[in-house]
């Protein structure tokens, strides 16, 4: 612990080391958020979405079994 900070009652976060820590921490958080956004827009968003219209769901759930399933 810094002796000057201990005698004056100042917080460590107000010292030069604390301010540097805060800047580095904020930079890391911002970079990670940017990386997540980049992954979202490049990898996840372009993927095709499933058709969730009620008619499409009903057709999928009520579809008759295929001939191969009857042979088993």
PyMOL CGO cylinders between C-alpha atoms (Angstrom):
from pymol import cmd
from pymol.cgo import CYLINDER

trace = [
    CYLINDER, 0.00, 0.00, 0.00, 1.22, 3.44, -0.84, 0.3, 1, 1, 1, 1, 1, 1,
    CYLINDER, 1.22, 3.44, -0.84, 2.29, 5.30, 2.31, 0.3, 1, 1, 1, 1, 1, 1,
    CYLINDER, 2.29, 5.30, 2.31, 1.10, 8.66, 0.97, 0.3, 1, 1, 1, 1, 1, 1,
    CYLINDER, 1.10, 8.66, 0.97, -2.34, 7.22, 0.30, 0.3, 1, 1, 1, 1, 1, 1,
    CYLINDER, -2.34, 7.22, 0.30, -2.43, 5.68, 3.78, 0.3, 1, 1, 1, 1, 1, 1,
    CYLINDER, -2.43, 5.68, 3.78, -1.61, 8.94, 5.53, 0.3, 1, 1, 1, 1, 1, 1,
    CYLINDER, -1.61, 8.94, 5.53, -4.00, 11.10, 3.54, 0.3, 1, 1, 1, 1, 1, 1,
    CYLINDER, -4.00, 11.10, 3.54, -6.83, 8.56, 3.45, 0.3, 1, 1, 1, 1, 1, 1,
    CYLINDER, -6.83, 8.56, 3.45, -7.02, 8.59, -0.35, 0.3, 1, 1, 1, 1, 1, 1,
    CYLINDER, -7.02, 8.59, -0.35, -8.29, 5.54, -2.16, 0.3, 1, 1, 1, 1, 1, 1,
    CYLINDER, -8.29, 5.54, -2.16, -5.87, 3.42, -4.15, 0.3, 1, 1, 1, 1, 1, 1,
    CYLINDER, -5.87, 3.42, -4.15, -8.07, 3.94, -7.20, 0.3, 1, 1, 1, 1, 1, 1,
    CYLINDER, -8.07, 3.94, -7.20, -7.33, 7.67, -7.10, 0.3, 1, 1, 1, 1, 1, 1,
    CYLINDER, -7.33, 7.67, -7.10, -3.57, 7.03, -7.25, 0.3, 1, 1, 1, 1, 1, 1,
    CYLINDER, -3.57, 7.03, -7.25, -1.57, 6.84, -10.48, 0.3, 1, 1, 1, 1, 1, 1,
    CYLINDER, -1.57, 6.84, -10.48, -1.57, 3.02, -10.38, 0.3, 1, 1, 1, 1, 1, 1,
    CYLINDER, -1.57, 3.02, -10.38, -5.30, 2.89, -9.75, 0.3, 1, 1, 1, 1, 1, 1,
    CYLINDER, -5.30, 2.89, -9.75, -6.07, 5.22, -12.62, 0.3, 1, 1, 1, 1, 1, 1,
    CYLINDER, -6.07, 5.22, -12.62, -3.89, 3.15, -14.93, 0.3, 1, 1, 1, 1, 1, 1,
    CYLINDER, -3.89, 3.15, -14.93, -5.68, 0.01, -13.77, 0.3, 1, 1, 1, 1, 1, 1,
    CYLINDER, -5.68, 0.01, -13.77, -9.05, 1.66, -14.49, 0.3, 1, 1, 1, 1, 1, 1,
    CYLINDER, -9.05, 1.66, -14.49, -8.02, 2.71, -17.99, 0.3, 1, 1, 1, 1, 1, 1,
    CYLINDER, -8.02, 2.71, -17.99, -6.64, -0.74, -18.83, 0.3, 1, 1, 1, 1, 1, 1,
    CYLINDER, -6.64, -0.74, -18.83, -9.71, -2.47, -17.40, 0.3, 1, 1, 1, 1, 1, 1,
    CYLINDER, -9.71, -2.47, -17.40, -12.05, -0.22, -19.41, 0.3, 1, 1, 1, 1, 1, 1,
    CYLINDER, -12.05, -0.22, -19.41, -10.02, -0.81, -22.58, 0.3, 1, 1, 1, 1, 1, 1,
    CYLINDER, -10.02, -0.81, -22.58, -10.20, -4.58, -22.12, 0.3, 1, 1, 1, 1, 1, 1,
    CYLINDER, -10.20, -4.58, -22.12, -13.97, -4.48, -21.57, 0.3, 1, 1, 1, 1, 1, 1,
    CYLINDER, -13.97, -4.48, -21.57, -14.49, -2.31, -24.66, 0.3, 1, 1, 1, 1, 1, 1,
    CYLINDER, -14.49, -2.31, -24.66, -12.27, -4.57, -26.80, 0.3, 1, 1, 1, 1, 1, 1,
    CYLINDER, -12.27, -4.57, -26.80, -14.17, -7.66, -25.66, 0.3, 1, 1, 1, 1, 1, 1,
    CYLINDER, -14.17, -7.66, -25.66, -17.52, -6.05, -26.44, 0.3, 1, 1, 1, 1, 1, 1,
    CYLINDER, -17.52, -6.05, -26.44, -16.24, -5.10, -29.88, 0.3, 1, 1, 1, 1, 1, 1,
    CYLINDER, -16.24, -5.10, -29.88, -15.04, -8.69, -30.43, 0.3, 1, 1, 1, 1, 1, 1,
    CYLINDER, -15.04, -8.69, -30.43, -18.44, -10.07, -29.43, 0.3, 1, 1, 1, 1, 1, 1,
    CYLINDER, -18.44, -10.07, -29.43, -20.20, -7.68, -31.81, 0.3, 1, 1, 1, 1, 1, 1,
    CYLINDER, -20.20, -7.68, -31.81, -17.84, -8.68, -34.59, 0.3, 1, 1, 1, 1, 1, 1,
    CYLINDER, -17.84, -8.68, -34.59, -18.51, -12.39, -33.97, 0.3, 1, 1, 1, 1, 1, 1,
    CYLINDER, -18.51, -12.39, -33.97, -22.26, -11.69, -33.93, 0.3, 1, 1, 1, 1, 1, 1,
    CYLINDER, -22.26, -11.69, -33.93, -22.34, -9.82, -37.23, 0.3, 1, 1, 1, 1, 1, 1,
    CYLINDER, -22.34, -9.82, -37.23, -19.87, -12.10, -39.04, 0.3, 1, 1, 1, 1, 1, 1,
    CYLINDER, -19.87, -12.10, -39.04, -20.81, -15.58, -37.79, 0.3, 1, 1, 1, 1, 1, 1,
    CYLINDER, -20.81, -15.58, -37.79, -24.22, -15.65, -36.17, 0.3, 1, 1, 1, 1, 1, 1,
    CYLINDER, -24.22, -15.65, -36.17, -26.45, -13.07, -37.82, 0.3, 1, 1, 1, 1, 1, 1,
    CYLINDER, -26.45, -13.07, -37.82, -26.00, -14.35, -41.43, 0.3, 1, 1, 1, 1, 1, 1,
    CYLINDER, -26.00, -14.35, -41.43, -27.26, -17.83, -40.48, 0.3, 1, 1, 1, 1, 1, 1,
    CYLINDER, -27.26, -17.83, -40.48, -30.70, -18.67, -41.88, 0.3, 1, 1, 1, 1, 1, 1,
    CYLINDER, -30.70, -18.67, -41.88, -33.56, -18.55, -39.40, 0.3, 1, 1, 1, 1, 1, 1,
    CYLINDER, -33.56, -18.55, -39.40, -36.06, -21.34, -38.95, 0.3, 1, 1, 1, 1, 1, 1,
    CYLINDER, -36.06, -21.34, -38.95, -39.54, -20.68, -40.30, 0.3, 1, 1, 1, 1, 1, 1,
    CYLINDER, -39.54, -20.68, -40.30, -41.67, -20.22, -37.19, 0.3, 1, 1, 1, 1, 1, 1,
    CYLINDER, -41.67, -20.22, -37.19, -44.91, -19.29, -38.89, 0.3, 1, 1, 1, 1, 1, 1,
    CYLINDER, -44.91, -19.29, -38.89, -47.81, -21.25, -37.37, 0.3, 1, 1, 1, 1, 1, 1,
    CYLINDER, -47.81, -21.25, -37.37, -48.57, -22.99, -40.67, 0.3, 1, 1, 1, 1, 1, 1,
    CYLINDER, -48.57, -22.99, -40.67, -44.95, -24.12, -41.09, 0.3, 1, 1, 1, 1, 1, 1,
    CYLINDER, -44.95, -24.12, -41.09, -44.81, -25.48, -37.53, 0.3, 1, 1, 1, 1, 1, 1,
    CYLINDER, -44.81, -25.48, -37.53, -48.08, -27.35, -38.02, 0.3, 1, 1, 1, 1, 1, 1,
    CYLINDER, -48.08, -27.35, -38.02, -46.84, -28.84, -41.31, 0.3, 1, 1, 1, 1, 1, 1,
    CYLINDER, -46.84, -28.84, -41.31, -43.64, -29.96, -39.60, 0.3, 1, 1, 1, 1, 1, 1,
    CYLINDER, -43.64, -29.96, -39.60, -45.35, -31.52, -36.57, 0.3, 1, 1, 1, 1, 1, 1,
    CYLINDER, -45.35, -31.52, -36.57, -48.20, -33.11, -38.49, 0.3, 1, 1, 1, 1, 1, 1,
    CYLINDER, -48.20, -33.11, -38.49, -46.14, -34.39, -41.45, 0.3, 1, 1, 1, 1, 1, 1,
    CYLINDER, -46.14, -34.39, -41.45, -46.85, -38.01, -42.29, 0.3, 1, 1, 1, 1, 1, 1,
    CYLINDER, -46.85, -38.01, -42.29, -44.15, -40.58, -41.66, 0.3, 1, 1, 1, 1, 1, 1,
    CYLINDER, -44.15, -40.58, -41.66, -41.96, -41.54, -44.60, 0.3, 1, 1, 1, 1, 1, 1,
    CYLINDER, -41.96, -41.54, -44.60, -42.13, -44.94, -46.26, 0.3, 1, 1, 1, 1, 1, 1,
    CYLINDER, -42.13, -44.94, -46.26, -38.72, -45.92, -44.85, 0.3, 1, 1, 1, 1, 1, 1,
    CYLINDER, -38.72, -45.92, -44.85, -40.04, -45.51, -41.31, 0.3, 1, 1, 1, 1, 1, 1,
    CYLINDER, -40.04, -45.51, -41.31, -42.90, -47.99, -42.04, 0.3, 1, 1, 1, 1, 1, 1,
    CYLINDER, -42.90, -47.99, -42.04, -40.47, -50.68, -43.27, 0.3, 1, 1, 1, 1, 1, 1,
    CYLINDER, -40.47, -50.68, -43.27, -38.67, -50.94, -39.95, 0.3, 1, 1, 1, 1, 1, 1,
]
cmd.load_cgo(trace, "trace")
